[in-house]
Amino acid sequence: MKGDAPKAEKCITKFFPPFSGVDQHRLMSSRKESTSTSVAAMASTSGTLDSPVKQIQIEGLVVLKIIKHYQEEGQGSEVVQGVLLGLVVDDRLEITNCFPFPQHTEDDADFDEVQYQMEMMRSLRHVNIDHLHVGWYQSTYYGSFVSRALLDSQFSYQHAIEESVVLIYDPIKTAQGSLSLKAYRLTPKLMEICKEKDFTPEGLKKASIGFENMFEEVPIVIKNSHLISVLMWELEDKSTAADKHELLNLSSSNHLEKSLQLLMDRVDDLNQEIVKYNTYSRNLSKQQQQKHQYIQRRQQENAQRQSRGEPPLPEEDITKLFKPPQAPPRMDSLLIAGQINNYCQNVKEFTSQNLGKLFMAEALQGHN
């Protein structure tokens, strides 16, 4: 089963329980073991891991493996996921290999995801292939990837492996003629919030966290060897004219309709979160009024008792009498707003491309 994003220290797919501390120790121990033989060689070229990743260089083979993985196992809204391997050179992350997460269900109780991942990394090390764990990849359905599962998983990755990234592959955009592959990392502010687990409105406001600065996109450069470049030129020369004209297809109703439907669904979810927060604000305001009235009554009663020569009422813990209502977590609202923004960007890009096609078609008809 697939869908939710995997944890850094344990390869999980849809609805698997979070990894344990033992699993985290096992995978990180494996990574340290795999790097122990190459630390001296990397020291002269890599720099420190604390330096931010400013660019990602991906081998063309990795891109083809990700696309092939989705074509073989992804169907419709099904999500495929896998591990990224490579190394860090200065402020550039080089992704040189990858392998998919295995397909299995919750009934496969004997399957050990962590053991599978460690065995794959050891096998790659034995054949002298880059085997350092530098992140993970995931496919998306109409750009629907901004979720709490992805946030928690990427936080686990960056907390354990500072330079790690998540690659988001959009097969629907790619099928329209342009490769859609983007790399994301959590911003330092969001990493601090996730470490403190303070998702209250006050905590997010203090950290100045908004949906627009939760994730940072890292530029991607795809690198191919000279032989692969020559092969691509030959394949392009052999391609038929009909395939080249697929980009001029003016039909767009299905894609636009589905994107707008998903956008409306997320707007409804955001409206529900707003209703929850408004209810919390009303309850908090009502309680503050009750607390203020209670304090005034106590003061008046103590004044009357003092005038009669009686001792004042004993002190009471007001916080126990008036427990503040639980504030709804605001992180869900930020994630929904981020997903809405992503849908809007996708619709904007798609409609701008189709408007260009329509204007071009109109010009061609007028010329004829």
C-alpha angles and dihedrals in degrees: 000000000000142000114089117081120257126249119248096240097039130040105229133161133197117350096344113151119258118275121262129235089257091057091049091051092047096053096041090049088053091051091050090048092051092050098046093084095049105040094097092050093048095045093078095049111024108058121202124328090227091074112100119252106246100170138023123211114197127191114234088235090063092053091050091049092052092049091046091049091057094044091053101040109012118088122179109310094359113123125221123200138185148163126272120216130191142095142269122249112185105303094339123095112210114202107197104162145011142183131201128247110252121257112245141132136231088267090070093085093160094058114105111203094190093049090049092053094047092049091051092051092048091049092052090049091053091057092047097252124141105271106171113126108238104161144301141267134224137184121231137210113229089332095305101146107107100103142130090256092058091045093052093045096048090047089054090050096047092043091054100030109028097199097049123126138185120233116210115203118194109199094184094057090043091054088058092065108272126085111243110201120143133176123216138186132182114257118246091248092055091046090057091049092050091049091053092039089218104147096155119125090251093050094049092045092050091051092045091233118168133164090260094060102039097092129031120207117223118209115249129215119190113213125200131181119245092254092054091048090053090049091052091052090052093048091050091052090051094049116108124245091244091062091051091053093055088091089064093061108131097197109111108142097104096049094044093045093052093047092051091047091053089046092054091049091054092046088056090051091050090050090055091051090051090052090052092051093046089051090051091049092051093048091048092049091048091051092049090054091049090049092050092049091049092052091049091051091050092050093049092047092049090050090053092047090049091052089053091049094249124137117259122259116275117266116262131199103248093191089065093049094047110034109187115242117256111264114231114245110261096202091083090055091050092050092049090048090049091051091049089052089050091051090049091051091049092050090047093052093044096048093045091054092048092047088055090052092049093050090048092050090049091051092050092050091049090050092053 
